Amino acid sequence: NAYSDFIRIFVSEEDLVETLLPTMEKASLRSPEISLPVISSFLSAYSQPPTLDVFRRILSLALSGAKSSNPLTRTGAIDLFKTLLPLNTSPESASLAMTELLTLPKTGKTTGPDHRLALYSMLAHITPSQTVSATLLQTTTPLLAKETHEGVITVLAGSLSTHLIHLLTTPDSASPLASETTSLLAKEMGNLKPGIRRAFWVLAGSVLVGGLDFEEERSLNFVKALLPALEAGLKNVAANPVNSSAGPLEAYVATAVLLGPLAKTGKFDDAISKNAALQSIASGSTKPSFLLWDKVYQKLTDPVDEKWLLQAWEASLIYSKTEFTKNENLCSQSGLALIHLSLESSTPEVRREVISVVERCAKQVPGLTNRVVREGLTTFFARGSPSSTSTATSAEEASAAPWNKHSRLSGLLLAAASFAEGTEQKVKDDVIVKAVLVGHHHLISKDPRQTWIDLCQRSNIDPHELVTRNLDKLFQLILNGPTAADAKFGFAEAGYNAVGTLAFVAPEEVLPRLIDQLRSDMDQYVVNALTESDFGIWETPEGTTYVDVLTSKGETKTTIKGKDAELAKWDEETKRNIASKKAAASKSLTKQQQALVDAQLKQEAKVRQHVVDVQARLFRGLRIVRSLVRSGVEEFRNQLSLVASLILKAPLGRGSILVGEEAFQTYLDLALCTSERLDTFRKWVGVAALRSLTIEAVPEQLQSEPLNSLIIRVLLRLRTLSEQAPFDAATFSYAYPLLGQVLLQGGISEDEEESLEQVALALSIIKFHSGEFSNTSFPRELTIEKLLHVIKLQPKLSKEASSTLVDIGEAIQPNASQKELSVLLQGTLAQEVYVRNSCLQTLQPFDLTDLDWSPELMLSCHDEDEQNARLARHLWDDNGLDVPEQYLKTLLDYLDHKNAYVRSSTAAAIGEGAEHWPQTISAVVRDLQEYYREKAKILAPEYDEY
């Protein structure tokens, strides 16, 4: 308000009395709905306490406004009273205000319920004191019993609790609580009218949980006077909680009082232990108690009921924490009650109170509170995706409505992580680790990783340190926690989201573990070990034999591939149907036949389960890959070559029968890790690679373009972009399967010139990247192998391929692996001179001093081609290689090599070895004679089963 400072500094008491107050009185008569808020604003800025006379005159304005039929005027009157009362805190003003407010209700001269509602709302703002509180209670308690309007009853009851507490807690009170008031309160708690009974229960409960000192005799006597009423109300509701006339409020209040402040005193243990209704809360029986029964609390619509449910929930959890800890079902039911209030409560105040209650409990019993919330969320998620609106009129509307209550559930989970200072680190870690699945569920977290990270921060835990400390436990929960049955409820997806989060938080720890897991899940040897019979058994419905053990032993089902596969399949199905009809028409099986069938079913069940397990592991590996792609972890891009290779060898290989569509989509998703420079060609690079590998999982709509045309189009784009600037390792690795197939097949086209063009383009792309191969994330070993293949089989392009190979050798020589070096050394054993020459030139910059000796280089030193022999000898001498004394043991194997060059060079190498170690000549001759005799033996025929 722009006038606030002026009013506070310059307006005096004289100005108020002589000038402003008369104007206020006139304005309130003409248009009170406008003037009363203005007067309230003025008083809030007025700095001087008003005299009793001024107080009385302004009070009359508020009381006059309370009579109005206009709700705006009544609201303005209440606000004016609320603003006026603190300005004059003298006992006389409080007494005057109370007297004026109660005069009309006492004489029954109010204009109606709205008038009384306004007056009693003002009454709630009177500050408790000895004189005021005693008089107010003596006057209003009978009025409360006679009131018929429920809204008025609620407001009046709410205004009395502070005064009751004041009289019961003030020591040496000159005006103690009258016994008539206590008796009336206990009596009206059993009133036959539900509205009056609810009001008195709320009043009694508010007083009893309001901080009374039960060591004081007055408070203790007050409790004892109300105890029979508490027990009676609790018993009535517990007997029929669904159809109780006043609802379950009485039981909620009684539970909150008995298990809360009264239980803490220790003076009412006998009454609590003997109360069957209270003991049933934590009994863990199949039938839920009145407190945790969803049919009861789901009917609540009044915020008062919901608030008392919360207080009763908190008291029962703290009191029966031992029983809750031992019973998983009890934790689940308790958590569901919290979730219902968090999601479906009609007022934000109740939802905020839920958070406050959970935070208080988390500070007292952190482990139990988090378990209750976690179990409740798990059960809630297992019921399926709910509608975000409770007004959906049909199942279709409920399923179609978007879920938008993520913040309410995430707020509940975060509140459970509000640990008290001094909470053990082990307890915190255990809570956050166990919340990894629910924290990533799609119903609780819009952002796949945000909620769990927030949990860590709320607990003052570094996520990186948490993951590092508990990596094994996290992997156990994520990878082995969700079962196949949980997949439809979102737990499996939550696990995969968690994988991305862990990789984002601690990539250096998590990624190696995940790569090992991918190697295990997508093991090509396990998948390739599955036979056609295994797939046939897997496709056969459970309870039906794939192999008919009642027919002759040799008759088994076979799977035929090729152009007649569909016809053969139809023929097989027809025969099977005819056989089944004949079997149905024949007599039942004998005991011996039934035993054969049962044994076969048992055996096939094991095979089927094995195939299902392999399929599940493949699915898991693929989903882990997709999660890592979505996570955007930079370190994962360096593993793209390996991951793409795993997918191509297992899920897109023989495993495509089990996971073909998922594997295809996952491979295309890897394109998201590639450079944005590819733009729309990201997808087509993957499609071209899969089609070049003749992967059957590629959809038909993506095979309409001729393959040779697609490959040329993709290669030209890759070459253009590579010439501008080399791609990163991830992009090159994703494109490499296509490049490798083009090089391996010598082009993929019926036109020879077009095939040659494809190979030339692929070589150009690789050459533009040769300087980047110092990065070990590039597929270096495979690229070297393919280049040697081109040098061998494509004479027209061998010079360019050789040049590219030499460039790559210069790039990789500082950090070349043993496998990469081995590929080059093995290349020196090729029959073709130019292949050997390329390998030897590539090896020139390499440091081979770590090798004791190299039989391949020793053979190259005796190459028939002088240039090759010179290059090899230069390598040998520069790296200080020596011939070992046991050279013959290694060189003998090369005498049987398929290439004539190797055999002839081996002979010369043996001669050099003998010169170097003359003392071994006799042993060498003897071993060579023995080797000759072994090879000169006549081969005996080998017989198979036929």
ABEGO torsion letter per residue (X at the ends): XAAAAAAAAABBAAAAAAAAAAAAAAAAAABAAAAAAAAAAAAAABABBBBAAAAAAAAAAAAAAAABABAAAAAAAAAAAAAAAAABABAAAAAAAAAAAAAAAAAGABAEAAAAAAAAAAAAABBBBAAAAAAAAAAAAAAAAABABAAAAAAAAAAAAAAAAAAAABBGBABBBBAAAAAAAAAAAABABAAAAAAAAAAAAAAAAAGBBAABAAAAAAAAAAAAAAAAAAAAAAABAAABAAEAAAAAAAAAAAABAAAAAGAAAAAAAABAAAAAAAAGBABBBAAABAAAAAABABAAAAAAAAAAAAAAAAAAAAAAAABAAAAAAAAAAAAAAAAABABAAAAAAAAAAAAAAAAABAAAAAAAAAAAAAAAAAAEBBBABAABABAAAAAABBBAAAAAAAAAAAAAABBBBGBBAAAAAAAAAAAAAAAABAAABABAAAAAAAAAAAAGBBAAAAAAAAAAAAAAAAAAABBAAAAAAGAAAAAAAAAAAAAAABAAAAAAAAAAAAAAAABAAAAAABBAAAAAAAABBBGBBABBAABBAABBBBBBBEAAAAAAAAAAAAAAAAAAAAAAABBBBBAAAAAAAAAAAAAAAAAAAAAAAAAAAAAAAAAAAAAAAAAGBAAAAAAAAAAAAAAAAAAABAAAAAAAAAAAAAAAAAAAABBAAAEAAAAAAAAAAAAAAGBAABBAAAAABBAAAAAAAAAAAAAAAAAABBBBAAAAAAAAAAAAAAAAAGEBBABAAAAAAAAAAAAAAAAAAAAAAABAABBAAAAAAAAAAAAAABAAAAAAAAAAAAAAAAAAAAABBAAAAAAAAAAAABABAAAAAAAAAAAAABBAAABABBAAAAAAAABABAAAAAAAAAAAAAAGBBBBAAAAAAAAAAAABABAAAAAAAAAAAAAAAAABAAAAAAAAAAAAAAAAAAABBBBBBBBAX
